[in-house]
Structure formats: C-alpha cells, structure tokens
Amino acid sequence: QVQLVESGGGLVQAGGSLRLSCAASGRTIRTYTMGWFRQAPGKEREFVAGISWRGGTTKYADTVPGRFTISRDNTKNTVYLQMNSLKPEDTAVYYCAADRDYPTVVMSNSRDYDYWGQGTQVTVSS
C-alpha cells in the first residue's frame, strides 16, 4: 500500500508560482507512473500532468504546457509540480496519484490510478 501526501499549496496572486510536492510512504514509487490531477468547485477532477517511472515520458493537459512542469526524485520517493504564471482558473484542489500498472505510459484517466493523496488547495487571486 502506498500513502501519498501533498504539500505546497496556498494562496498566490495571478502570475505567481507555487511548487507542489507529493511525498510517498509505505513503499517505493519508483516503478509507478505518477500524476497530478485537480478539481475545482462544481467541476470534475481533471488530469494536469503525469510522469513515467524514470521520468522519460511526461504528459500535460492542454491548459498547462509551458507553465507547469512535473518532475520526480525517486531517491526521495517524491514527485513535484512546479507551477508558474498561475491564473485564477488554476484554482482547485490538487491531487497526487500513483499508477502501478503502466510504468512507462502516462495515463490521463483518473480511473487508471490506484493510489491518491488527500489533496492540497491552490488558490490564485486575480
């Protein structure tokens, strides 16, 4: 079993930056694809970014490329999401997730992910 804990969320002005972290415990995540999702009030959870087990493959939602960067440090069992040029529409709860079945492929469907964190709130003011 894998436990995921997100941190780094907060309140930031539009144009600002935040770096989210997702720390895993219980077992190593180095063989898992990792993803970040977000859910805004009244909306469905959506894929933001994902990274394969060695970091060789990354995938981003159409709304974030060039602004967000996903990375991982398998020695620290941690995944990161660097978010720059934040916009008010980026406001959401951000969730970290682990996919144990497809280590070399980044899936964008939340149903493909097996473990989830509790989420961290990101609020971008205009």
PyMOL CGO cylinders between C-alpha atoms (Angstrom):
from pymol import cmd
from pymol.cgo import CYLINDER

trace = [
    CYLINDER, 0.00, 0.00, 0.00, 1.19, 3.50, -0.85, 0.3, 1, 1, 1, 1, 1, 1,
    CYLINDER, 1.19, 3.50, -0.85, 0.36, 6.61, 1.09, 0.3, 1, 1, 1, 1, 1, 1,
    CYLINDER, 0.36, 6.61, 1.09, 0.65, 9.94, -0.73, 0.3, 1, 1, 1, 1, 1, 1,
    CYLINDER, 0.65, 9.94, -0.73, 0.80, 13.32, 0.97, 0.3, 1, 1, 1, 1, 1, 1,
    CYLINDER, 0.80, 13.32, 0.97, 0.69, 16.56, -0.98, 0.3, 1, 1, 1, 1, 1, 1,
    CYLINDER, 0.69, 16.56, -0.98, 2.07, 19.86, 0.24, 0.3, 1, 1, 1, 1, 1, 1,
    CYLINDER, 2.07, 19.86, 0.24, 2.96, 23.27, -1.09, 0.3, 1, 1, 1, 1, 1, 1,
    CYLINDER, 2.96, 23.27, -1.09, -0.46, 24.63, -1.88, 0.3, 1, 1, 1, 1, 1, 1,
    CYLINDER, -0.46, 24.63, -1.88, -1.61, 28.07, -0.83, 0.3, 1, 1, 1, 1, 1, 1,
    CYLINDER, -1.61, 28.07, -0.83, -2.83, 31.46, -1.93, 0.3, 1, 1, 1, 1, 1, 1,
    CYLINDER, -2.83, 31.46, -1.93, -0.94, 33.25, -4.69, 0.3, 1, 1, 1, 1, 1, 1,
    CYLINDER, -0.94, 33.25, -4.69, -1.60, 36.18, -6.97, 0.3, 1, 1, 1, 1, 1, 1,
    CYLINDER, -1.60, 36.18, -6.97, -2.11, 35.72, -10.67, 0.3, 1, 1, 1, 1, 1, 1,
    CYLINDER, -2.11, 35.72, -10.67, 1.24, 35.42, -12.41, 0.3, 1, 1, 1, 1, 1, 1,
    CYLINDER, 1.24, 35.42, -12.41, 2.85, 33.89, -9.36, 0.3, 1, 1, 1, 1, 1, 1,
    CYLINDER, 2.85, 33.89, -9.36, 4.36, 30.48, -8.79, 0.3, 1, 1, 1, 1, 1, 1,
    CYLINDER, 4.36, 30.48, -8.79, 3.94, 27.52, -6.49, 0.3, 1, 1, 1, 1, 1, 1,
    CYLINDER, 3.94, 27.52, -6.49, 5.72, 24.21, -6.18, 0.3, 1, 1, 1, 1, 1, 1,
    CYLINDER, 5.72, 24.21, -6.18, 3.69, 21.26, -5.06, 0.3, 1, 1, 1, 1, 1, 1,
    CYLINDER, 3.69, 21.26, -5.06, 5.29, 18.19, -3.56, 0.3, 1, 1, 1, 1, 1, 1,
    CYLINDER, 5.29, 18.19, -3.56, 3.92, 14.69, -3.21, 0.3, 1, 1, 1, 1, 1, 1,
    CYLINDER, 3.92, 14.69, -3.21, 5.72, 12.51, -0.69, 0.3, 1, 1, 1, 1, 1, 1,
    CYLINDER, 5.72, 12.51, -0.69, 5.11, 8.78, -0.80, 0.3, 1, 1, 1, 1, 1, 1,
    CYLINDER, 5.11, 8.78, -0.80, 5.44, 6.30, 2.01, 0.3, 1, 1, 1, 1, 1, 1,
    CYLINDER, 5.44, 6.30, 2.01, 4.66, 2.66, 2.58, 0.3, 1, 1, 1, 1, 1, 1,
    CYLINDER, 4.66, 2.66, 2.58, 6.64, 1.51, -0.42, 0.3, 1, 1, 1, 1, 1, 1,
    CYLINDER, 6.64, 1.51, -0.42, 8.77, 2.90, -3.19, 0.3, 1, 1, 1, 1, 1, 1,
    CYLINDER, 8.77, 2.90, -3.19, 7.02, 4.62, -6.09, 0.3, 1, 1, 1, 1, 1, 1,
    CYLINDER, 7.02, 4.62, -6.09, 10.00, 4.34, -8.41, 0.3, 1, 1, 1, 1, 1, 1,
    CYLINDER, 10.00, 4.34, -8.41, 8.20, 1.76, -10.57, 0.3, 1, 1, 1, 1, 1, 1,
    CYLINDER, 8.20, 1.76, -10.57, 4.97, 3.74, -10.74, 0.3, 1, 1, 1, 1, 1, 1,
    CYLINDER, 4.97, 3.74, -10.74, 3.79, 6.37, -13.13, 0.3, 1, 1, 1, 1, 1, 1,
    CYLINDER, 3.79, 6.37, -13.13, 2.78, 9.42, -11.13, 0.3, 1, 1, 1, 1, 1, 1,
    CYLINDER, 2.78, 9.42, -11.13, 0.19, 12.02, -11.94, 0.3, 1, 1, 1, 1, 1, 1,
    CYLINDER, 0.19, 12.02, -11.94, -1.25, 15.29, -10.76, 0.3, 1, 1, 1, 1, 1, 1,
    CYLINDER, -1.25, 15.29, -10.76, -4.95, 15.99, -11.03, 0.3, 1, 1, 1, 1, 1, 1,
    CYLINDER, -4.95, 15.99, -11.03, -7.07, 18.89, -9.90, 0.3, 1, 1, 1, 1, 1, 1,
    CYLINDER, -7.07, 18.89, -9.90, -10.68, 19.53, -9.04, 0.3, 1, 1, 1, 1, 1, 1,
    CYLINDER, -10.68, 19.53, -9.04, -12.31, 22.92, -8.94, 0.3, 1, 1, 1, 1, 1, 1,
    CYLINDER, -12.31, 22.92, -8.94, -15.62, 23.51, -7.13, 0.3, 1, 1, 1, 1, 1, 1,
    CYLINDER, -15.62, 23.51, -7.13, -18.51, 22.17, -9.15, 0.3, 1, 1, 1, 1, 1, 1,
    CYLINDER, -18.51, 22.17, -9.15, -16.25, 20.55, -11.72, 0.3, 1, 1, 1, 1, 1, 1,
    CYLINDER, -16.25, 20.55, -11.72, -14.99, 17.07, -12.37, 0.3, 1, 1, 1, 1, 1, 1,
    CYLINDER, -14.99, 17.07, -12.37, -11.50, 16.01, -11.45, 0.3, 1, 1, 1, 1, 1, 1,
    CYLINDER, -11.50, 16.01, -11.45, -9.15, 16.61, -14.38, 0.3, 1, 1, 1, 1, 1, 1,
    CYLINDER, -9.15, 16.61, -14.38, -5.71, 15.49, -15.39, 0.3, 1, 1, 1, 1, 1, 1,
    CYLINDER, -5.71, 15.49, -15.39, -2.95, 18.08, -15.08, 0.3, 1, 1, 1, 1, 1, 1,
    CYLINDER, -2.95, 18.08, -15.08, 0.35, 16.29, -15.64, 0.3, 1, 1, 1, 1, 1, 1,
    CYLINDER, 0.35, 16.29, -15.64, 1.97, 12.88, -15.43, 0.3, 1, 1, 1, 1, 1, 1,
    CYLINDER, 1.97, 12.88, -15.43, 5.43, 11.37, -15.45, 0.3, 1, 1, 1, 1, 1, 1,
    CYLINDER, 5.43, 11.37, -15.45, 6.61, 7.84, -16.15, 0.3, 1, 1, 1, 1, 1, 1,
    CYLINDER, 6.61, 7.84, -16.15, 8.64, 5.82, -13.71, 0.3, 1, 1, 1, 1, 1, 1,
    CYLINDER, 8.64, 5.82, -13.71, 12.05, 7.05, -14.81, 0.3, 1, 1, 1, 1, 1, 1,
    CYLINDER, 12.05, 7.05, -14.81, 10.86, 10.46, -15.89, 0.3, 1, 1, 1, 1, 1, 1,
    CYLINDER, 10.86, 10.46, -15.89, 11.44, 9.71, -19.55, 0.3, 1, 1, 1, 1, 1, 1,
    CYLINDER, 11.44, 9.71, -19.55, 7.87, 10.43, -20.52, 0.3, 1, 1, 1, 1, 1, 1,
    CYLINDER, 7.87, 10.43, -20.52, 5.81, 13.39, -19.39, 0.3, 1, 1, 1, 1, 1, 1,
    CYLINDER, 5.81, 13.39, -19.39, 2.34, 14.44, -20.39, 0.3, 1, 1, 1, 1, 1, 1,
    CYLINDER, 2.34, 14.44, -20.39, 0.42, 17.61, -19.74, 0.3, 1, 1, 1, 1, 1, 1,
    CYLINDER, 0.42, 17.61, -19.74, -3.12, 18.84, -20.06, 0.3, 1, 1, 1, 1, 1, 1,
    CYLINDER, -3.12, 18.84, -20.06, -3.69, 21.28, -22.90, 0.3, 1, 1, 1, 1, 1, 1,
    CYLINDER, -3.69, 21.28, -22.90, -4.24, 24.12, -20.46, 0.3, 1, 1, 1, 1, 1, 1,
    CYLINDER, -4.24, 24.12, -20.46, -0.84, 23.93, -18.72, 0.3, 1, 1, 1, 1, 1, 1,
    CYLINDER, -0.84, 23.93, -18.72, 2.10, 23.15, -21.06, 0.3, 1, 1, 1, 1, 1, 1,
    CYLINDER, 2.10, 23.15, -21.06, 4.79, 25.74, -20.79, 0.3, 1, 1, 1, 1, 1, 1,
    CYLINDER, 4.79, 25.74, -20.79, 3.52, 26.85, -17.39, 0.3, 1, 1, 1, 1, 1, 1,
    CYLINDER, 3.52, 26.85, -17.39, 3.64, 23.65, -15.33, 0.3, 1, 1, 1, 1, 1, 1,
    CYLINDER, 3.64, 23.65, -15.33, 6.49, 21.17, -15.03, 0.3, 1, 1, 1, 1, 1, 1,
    CYLINDER, 6.49, 21.17, -15.03, 6.27, 17.76, -13.42, 0.3, 1, 1, 1, 1, 1, 1,
    CYLINDER, 6.27, 17.76, -13.42, 9.36, 16.05, -12.08, 0.3, 1, 1, 1, 1, 1, 1,
    CYLINDER, 9.36, 16.05, -12.08, 10.30, 13.29, -9.69, 0.3, 1, 1, 1, 1, 1, 1,
    CYLINDER, 10.30, 13.29, -9.69, 13.10, 12.26, -7.39, 0.3, 1, 1, 1, 1, 1, 1,
    CYLINDER, 13.10, 12.26, -7.39, 12.90, 8.52, -6.88, 0.3, 1, 1, 1, 1, 1, 1,
    CYLINDER, 12.90, 8.52, -6.88, 15.63, 8.63, -4.26, 0.3, 1, 1, 1, 1, 1, 1,
    CYLINDER, 15.63, 8.63, -4.26, 13.32, 10.78, -2.15, 0.3, 1, 1, 1, 1, 1, 1,
    CYLINDER, 13.32, 10.78, -2.15, 10.15, 8.98, -3.17, 0.3, 1, 1, 1, 1, 1, 1,
    CYLINDER, 10.15, 8.98, -3.17, 8.73, 12.36, -4.13, 0.3, 1, 1, 1, 1, 1, 1,
    CYLINDER, 8.73, 12.36, -4.13, 7.04, 13.94, -7.12, 0.3, 1, 1, 1, 1, 1, 1,
    CYLINDER, 7.04, 13.94, -7.12, 6.84, 17.65, -7.80, 0.3, 1, 1, 1, 1, 1, 1,
    CYLINDER, 6.84, 17.65, -7.80, 4.68, 20.03, -9.78, 0.3, 1, 1, 1, 1, 1, 1,
    CYLINDER, 4.68, 20.03, -9.78, 6.23, 23.41, -10.49, 0.3, 1, 1, 1, 1, 1, 1,
    CYLINDER, 6.23, 23.41, -10.49, 3.50, 25.85, -11.44, 0.3, 1, 1, 1, 1, 1, 1,
    CYLINDER, 3.50, 25.85, -11.44, 4.41, 29.19, -12.99, 0.3, 1, 1, 1, 1, 1, 1,
    CYLINDER, 4.41, 29.19, -12.99, 2.34, 32.01, -14.48, 0.3, 1, 1, 1, 1, 1, 1,
    CYLINDER, 2.34, 32.01, -14.48, -0.62, 30.92, -12.42, 0.3, 1, 1, 1, 1, 1, 1,
    CYLINDER, -0.62, 30.92, -12.42, -4.07, 32.03, -13.46, 0.3, 1, 1, 1, 1, 1, 1,
    CYLINDER, -4.07, 32.03, -13.46, -7.29, 32.30, -11.44, 0.3, 1, 1, 1, 1, 1, 1,
    CYLINDER, -7.29, 32.30, -11.44, -8.66, 29.36, -13.41, 0.3, 1, 1, 1, 1, 1, 1,
    CYLINDER, -8.66, 29.36, -13.41, -5.91, 27.19, -11.93, 0.3, 1, 1, 1, 1, 1, 1,
    CYLINDER, -5.91, 27.19, -11.93, -7.66, 27.46, -8.57, 0.3, 1, 1, 1, 1, 1, 1,
    CYLINDER, -7.66, 27.46, -8.57, -8.52, 23.95, -7.41, 0.3, 1, 1, 1, 1, 1, 1,
    CYLINDER, -8.52, 23.95, -7.41, -7.63, 21.18, -5.04, 0.3, 1, 1, 1, 1, 1, 1,
    CYLINDER, -7.63, 21.18, -5.04, -4.60, 19.41, -6.47, 0.3, 1, 1, 1, 1, 1, 1,
    CYLINDER, -4.60, 19.41, -6.47, -4.21, 15.68, -6.01, 0.3, 1, 1, 1, 1, 1, 1,
    CYLINDER, -4.21, 15.68, -6.01, -1.25, 13.41, -6.46, 0.3, 1, 1, 1, 1, 1, 1,
    CYLINDER, -1.25, 13.41, -6.46, -1.88, 9.90, -7.76, 0.3, 1, 1, 1, 1, 1, 1,
    CYLINDER, -1.88, 9.90, -7.76, 0.08, 6.73, -8.49, 0.3, 1, 1, 1, 1, 1, 1,
    CYLINDER, 0.08, 6.73, -8.49, -0.48, 4.25, -11.28, 0.3, 1, 1, 1, 1, 1, 1,
    CYLINDER, -0.48, 4.25, -11.28, 1.09, 0.88, -10.53, 0.3, 1, 1, 1, 1, 1, 1,
    CYLINDER, 1.09, 0.88, -10.53, 0.09, -0.87, -13.77, 0.3, 1, 1, 1, 1, 1, 1,
    CYLINDER, 0.09, -0.87, -13.77, 1.66, 1.22, -16.56, 0.3, 1, 1, 1, 1, 1, 1,
    CYLINDER, 1.66, 1.22, -16.56, 5.11, 2.43, -15.50, 0.3, 1, 1, 1, 1, 1, 1,
    CYLINDER, 5.11, 2.43, -15.50, 6.19, 3.56, -18.97, 0.3, 1, 1, 1, 1, 1, 1,
    CYLINDER, 6.19, 3.56, -18.97, 2.93, 5.09, -20.13, 0.3, 1, 1, 1, 1, 1, 1,
    CYLINDER, 2.93, 5.09, -20.13, 1.30, 8.21, -18.70, 0.3, 1, 1, 1, 1, 1, 1,
    CYLINDER, 1.30, 8.21, -18.70, -2.44, 7.76, -18.43, 0.3, 1, 1, 1, 1, 1, 1,
    CYLINDER, -2.44, 7.76, -18.43, -4.70, 10.77, -18.18, 0.3, 1, 1, 1, 1, 1, 1,
    CYLINDER, -4.70, 10.77, -18.18, -7.81, 8.99, -16.95, 0.3, 1, 1, 1, 1, 1, 1,
    CYLINDER, -7.81, 8.99, -16.95, -8.20, 9.11, -13.18, 0.3, 1, 1, 1, 1, 1, 1,
    CYLINDER, -8.20, 9.11, -13.18, -9.61, 5.58, -13.20, 0.3, 1, 1, 1, 1, 1, 1,
    CYLINDER, -9.61, 5.58, -13.20, -6.19, 4.25, -14.17, 0.3, 1, 1, 1, 1, 1, 1,
    CYLINDER, -6.19, 4.25, -14.17, -4.64, 5.49, -10.94, 0.3, 1, 1, 1, 1, 1, 1,
    CYLINDER, -4.64, 5.49, -10.94, -4.61, 3.28, -7.89, 0.3, 1, 1, 1, 1, 1, 1,
    CYLINDER, -4.61, 3.28, -7.89, -3.46, 5.47, -5.01, 0.3, 1, 1, 1, 1, 1, 1,
    CYLINDER, -3.46, 5.47, -5.01, -4.43, 9.04, -4.19, 0.3, 1, 1, 1, 1, 1, 1,
    CYLINDER, -4.43, 9.04, -4.19, -3.39, 11.73, -1.77, 0.3, 1, 1, 1, 1, 1, 1,
    CYLINDER, -3.39, 11.73, -1.77, -5.77, 13.88, 0.22, 0.3, 1, 1, 1, 1, 1, 1,
    CYLINDER, -5.77, 13.88, 0.22, -5.17, 16.97, -1.90, 0.3, 1, 1, 1, 1, 1, 1,
    CYLINDER, -5.17, 16.97, -1.90, -3.77, 20.43, -1.38, 0.3, 1, 1, 1, 1, 1, 1,
    CYLINDER, -3.77, 20.43, -1.38, -5.65, 23.65, -2.07, 0.3, 1, 1, 1, 1, 1, 1,
    CYLINDER, -5.65, 23.65, -2.07, -4.28, 26.10, -4.61, 0.3, 1, 1, 1, 1, 1, 1,
    CYLINDER, -4.28, 26.10, -4.61, -5.99, 29.47, -4.82, 0.3, 1, 1, 1, 1, 1, 1,
    CYLINDER, -5.99, 29.47, -4.82, -4.98, 32.06, -7.40, 0.3, 1, 1, 1, 1, 1, 1,
    CYLINDER, -4.98, 32.06, -7.40, -6.32, 35.57, -6.89, 0.3, 1, 1, 1, 1, 1, 1,
    CYLINDER, -6.32, 35.57, -6.89, -6.83, 38.00, -9.74, 0.3, 1, 1, 1, 1, 1, 1,
]
cmd.load_cgo(trace, "trace")
